[in-house]
């Protein structure tokens, strides 16, 4: 499987399982465009809505069968949703994709080779990076941290009352509670700290914040892939959800969502 190598590339990567790559992108494509950052150790894909939420997918070099980054500070604005749709064209797990980039003003090139030998080529225009939304999540001021298995939260998020505009989250040493306020009234679901789904709890202060339900629903695709979740909140109420995704053979990646709380006037 070859790309046009007449021009020296500054970034090349190959993934043997296209579907696995597409599934990761699916978790963050709530907007059409996003940023791709490439480092010698892997890539980060960032999508944000400019105001309330940012999603980051972190894929280390071991996620790929071949990975080369020859320059520092590679930051590309790309049509992430269109790239996800392109990667979703082939079926099955035995299709591979090669990705290359030659430098400023050049497109990102993708080449998919299907199991039957069929080749699909794509070129996606790149542009210089925008200033992305910075939540300034303060790791030094985190009153509550939970390490959970994702199955229980997957079910809770799926069953949220969609007639509610917000979700209230109460975080304490004894439990993690979610409340919605819809047409049928208030519904609260709690996960006790002693639950088998809760692996660890660190709590120095009981806190409570509300978030837009539409933002919480954006995490559903990540819940479908992840086995564990680290849920934290900083002292301003910014919610950090870090999803750990296992790919077998000691390989893993993770997805992070940072979500801003609503203010009092939104409740």
Buried (B, 14 or more C-beta within 10 A) or exposed (E): EEBEEEEEBBBBBBBBBBBBBBBBBBBBBBBEBBBBBBEEEBBBBBBBBEEBBBBBBBBBBBBBEEBBBEEEEBBBBBBBBBBBBBBBEBEEEBBBBBBBBBBEEBBBBBBBBBEEEEEBEBEBEBEEBEEBBEBEBEEEEBBBBBBBBBEBBBEBBEEBBEEBBBBBBBBBEEBBBBBBBBEEEEBEBBBEBEBEBBEEBEBEEEBBBBBBBBBBBBBEBBBBBBEBBBBBBBEEBBBBBBBBBEBEEEBBBBBBBBBBBBEEEEE
